[in-house]
Amino acid sequence: MEILNQLNQWHLLFIFGIIFIFVFRKPINGLLNRTTKVGKSGLEAASVENQNDSTSNTAEAVEELLSMVGSSIVIDDLEKSILNDLKTRGLDTTGDSVKVLTKHLAGTQLLAGFERVHSIIFGSQIGLLEALNESAGKGKSREFVEGYFNAVVADKNNASISEWKLSQYLEYLFTNILITQNNDEFHITNMGVEFLTWLVRSGKPRKRVL
């Protein structure tokens, strides 16, 4: 992944350290509170009355951190991609810290990608995504998409793309995996649906130039 490629091993160690401290802060605090002596042999701590409480607190902390990002088909796919990338680099991919970090990195990548797409996408392209979303699972015919495109370029406010071809107009949507084509039918992708959902939740304007 592009963001992951920009992180060297020291960045990763630092991030993992922060996540580790945050996730396991309660168990660590519990150990410190029970510490009675620090000697050459290490820490001496009082017995644990209920070890299950510590395990339960850790599990709750992990679930709380995971719920902050949420889950979707797109995020799940990004998580798998990140884990595969880590494995190819010989890094450990087990444990709660990695699980939480992977989820948050996937969410960060998705949001950064949506911000980039929104900064460039045409308002009429968002409109096309919304039309395709209304027919999710069924898709729209080439005739519909061509008619939509012709109406867009015929608009006097869109003179700058009046010479465009349909393939040029759709290229940005294909490149960012917002739509897909099956023979003469066009469909919105899971990424496209997620992008529209993000627009609504973030309050981003859907009416843009062109």
C-alpha positions as CSV (number, residue, x, y, z in Angstrom):
1,M,0.0,0.0,0.0
2,E,1.2,3.5,-0.8
3,I,1.0,4.8,2.8
4,L,2.6,1.7,4.2
5,N,5.5,1.9,1.8
6,Q,6.3,5.4,3.2
7,L,6.9,3.9,6.7
8,N,10.2,2.5,7.6
9,Q,10.7,-0.1,10.4
10,W,11.3,2.6,13.0
11,H,8.0,4.3,12.1
12,L,6.2,1.0,12.4
13,L,7.9,0.2,15.8
14,F,6.9,3.6,17.1
15,I,3.3,3.2,16.0
16,F,3.1,-0.4,17.3
17,G,4.5,0.8,20.7
18,I,1.9,3.5,21.0
19,I,-0.9,1.1,20.2
20,F,0.5,-1.5,22.6
21,I,0.6,1.0,25.5
22,F,-2.9,2.2,24.7
23,V,-4.4,-1.3,24.4
24,F,-2.6,-2.8,27.4
25,R,-2.5,0.2,29.7
26,K,-4.9,-1.3,32.2
27,P,-3.0,-4.6,32.6
28,I,0.3,-2.6,32.8
29,N,-1.3,-0.3,35.5
30,G,-2.5,-3.3,37.3
31,L,1.0,-4.8,37.4
32,L,2.5,-1.5,38.6
33,N,-0.1,-1.2,41.3
34,R,0.7,-4.8,42.5
35,T,4.5,-4.3,42.4
36,T,6.0,-4.6,45.9
37,K,9.7,-4.7,45.2
38,V,12.2,-4.0,42.4
39,G,15.4,-6.0,42.7
40,K,18.1,-7.6,40.7
41,S,15.8,-10.5,39.8
42,G,13.2,-8.1,38.5
43,L,9.7,-7.1,39.7
44,E,8.0,-8.8,42.7
45,A,4.2,-8.4,42.7
46,A,1.4,-9.3,44.9
47,S,-0.9,-12.2,43.8
48,V,-3.7,-11.5,41.4
49,E,-7.1,-11.9,43.0
50,N,-9.0,-12.2,39.8
51,Q,-6.9,-12.6,36.7
52,N,-10.0,-12.8,34.5
53,D,-10.8,-9.2,35.2
54,S,-7.5,-8.1,33.5
55,T,-8.2,-10.3,30.5
56,S,-11.7,-9.0,30.2
57,N,-10.5,-5.4,30.4
58,T,-8.0,-5.9,27.7
59,A,-10.6,-7.6,25.4
60,E,-13.0,-4.6,26.0
61,A,-10.2,-2.1,25.2
62,V,-9.5,-4.0,21.9
63,E,-13.2,-4.0,20.9
64,E,-13.5,-0.4,21.8
65,L,-10.6,0.6,19.6
66,L,-11.9,-1.6,16.7
67,S,-15.4,-0.1,16.9
68,M,-14.0,3.3,16.5
69,V,-13.2,2.5,12.8
70,G,-16.2,0.1,12.2
71,S,-16.3,-2.6,9.6
72,S,-17.3,-2.9,5.9
73,I,-16.4,-5.0,2.9
74,V,-13.9,-2.3,1.7
75,I,-12.2,-1.9,5.1
76,D,-12.0,-5.7,5.4
77,D,-10.3,-5.9,2.0
78,L,-7.8,-3.1,3.0
79,E,-7.0,-5.0,6.2
80,K,-6.2,-8.2,4.3
81,S,-4.0,-6.2,1.9
82,I,-2.1,-4.5,4.8
83,L,-1.6,-7.9,6.6
84,N,-0.3,-9.5,3.4
85,D,2.1,-6.6,2.9
86,L,3.4,-7.0,6.4
87,K,3.8,-10.7,6.0
88,T,5.9,-10.2,2.8
89,R,8.2,-7.9,4.8
90,G,8.7,-10.6,7.4
91,L,6.8,-8.7,10.2
92,D,4.6,-10.3,12.8
93,T,0.9,-10.1,12.1
94,T,-0.5,-11.7,15.3
95,G,-1.7,-10.2,18.5
96,D,-4.2,-7.5,19.6
97,S,-1.9,-4.6,18.9
98,V,-1.5,-5.6,15.2
99,K,-5.2,-6.2,14.9
100,V,-6.0,-2.7,16.2
101,L,-3.3,-1.0,14.2
102,T,-4.3,-2.7,11.0
103,K,-7.9,-1.7,11.4
104,H,-7.0,1.9,12.1
105,L,-4.5,2.0,9.2
106,A,-7.1,0.6,6.9
107,G,-9.6,3.3,8.0
108,T,-7.0,6.0,7.6
109,Q,-6.1,4.9,4.1
110,L,-9.8,4.8,3.1
111,L,-10.5,8.3,4.4
112,A,-7.4,9.7,2.8
113,G,-8.4,8.1,-0.5
114,F,-11.9,9.5,-0.3
115,E,-10.6,13.0,0.4
116,R,-8.3,12.7,-2.7
117,V,-11.1,11.5,-4.9
118,H,-13.5,14.2,-3.7
119,S,-11.0,16.9,-4.5
120,I,-11.0,16.0,-8.2
121,I,-14.2,14.2,-9.0
122,F,-16.9,16.1,-11.1
123,G,-20.3,16.8,-9.6
124,S,-21.9,15.0,-12.5
125,Q,-19.8,11.9,-11.9
126,I,-21.1,11.9,-8.3
127,G,-24.6,12.1,-9.8
128,L,-23.8,9.1,-12.0
129,L,-22.6,7.1,-9.0
130,E,-25.9,8.0,-7.2
131,A,-27.9,6.8,-10.3
132,L,-25.9,3.5,-10.4
133,N,-26.4,3.1,-6.6
134,E,-30.2,3.3,-7.1
135,S,-29.8,0.3,-9.3
136,A,-27.3,-1.6,-7.2
137,G,-27.2,-5.2,-8.1
138,K,-29.0,-4.6,-11.4
139,G,-26.8,-1.9,-13.0
140,K,-27.5,0.6,-15.7
141,S,-27.3,-0.1,-19.5
142,R,-24.8,1.5,-21.8
143,E,-27.7,3.4,-23.4
144,F,-28.5,5.0,-20.0
145,V,-24.9,5.9,-19.3
146,E,-24.3,7.3,-22.8
147,G,-27.5,9.4,-22.5
148,Y,-26.4,10.7,-19.1
149,F,-23.0,11.6,-20.5
150,N,-24.4,13.3,-23.6
151,A,-26.7,15.5,-21.3
152,V,-23.6,16.4,-19.2
153,V,-21.4,17.5,-22.2
154,A,-24.4,19.3,-23.8
155,D,-24.8,21.5,-20.8
156,K,-23.3,25.0,-21.7
157,N,-21.8,25.1,-18.3
158,N,-19.6,22.2,-19.2
159,A,-18.0,23.6,-22.3
160,S,-14.5,22.5,-21.1
161,I,-15.4,18.9,-21.6
162,S,-17.6,19.3,-24.6
163,E,-15.1,17.4,-26.8
164,W,-14.7,14.5,-24.4
165,K,-15.5,10.9,-25.2
166,L,-17.5,8.7,-22.8
167,S,-14.3,6.6,-22.1
168,Q,-12.5,9.8,-20.9
169,Y,-15.4,10.7,-18.7
170,L,-15.6,7.3,-17.1
171,E,-11.8,6.8,-16.7
172,Y,-11.5,8.5,-13.3
173,L,-14.4,6.4,-11.9
174,F,-12.8,3.1,-13.2
175,T,-9.3,4.1,-12.0
176,N,-10.5,4.7,-8.5
177,I,-12.6,1.5,-8.5
178,L,-15.9,3.4,-8.0
179,I,-17.6,1.7,-10.9
180,T,-17.2,-1.5,-12.9
181,Q,-18.5,-2.7,-16.3
182,N,-19.9,-6.1,-17.2
183,N,-20.4,-6.3,-21.0
184,D,-22.9,-3.4,-21.7
185,E,-23.9,-2.9,-18.1
186,F,-22.4,-0.5,-15.6
187,H,-22.4,-1.1,-11.8
188,I,-21.3,0.8,-8.8
189,T,-18.7,-1.0,-6.7
190,N,-18.5,-1.5,-2.9
191,M,-15.9,1.3,-3.0
192,G,-18.4,3.5,-4.8
193,V,-21.1,2.8,-2.3
194,E,-18.7,3.4,0.6
195,F,-17.7,6.7,-1.0
196,L,-21.3,7.9,-1.3
197,T,-21.9,6.9,2.3
198,W,-18.8,8.9,3.3
199,L,-20.1,11.9,1.5
200,V,-23.3,11.9,3.4
201,R,-21.7,11.2,6.8
202,S,-19.0,13.8,6.4
203,G,-21.3,16.5,5.0
204,K,-19.2,16.9,1.9
205,P,-20.8,18.8,-1.0
206,R,-22.1,16.6,-3.8
207,K,-22.7,19.5,-6.2
208,R,-19.4,20.4,-7.7
209,V,-18.1,21.8,-11.0
210,L,-18.9,19.9,-14.2
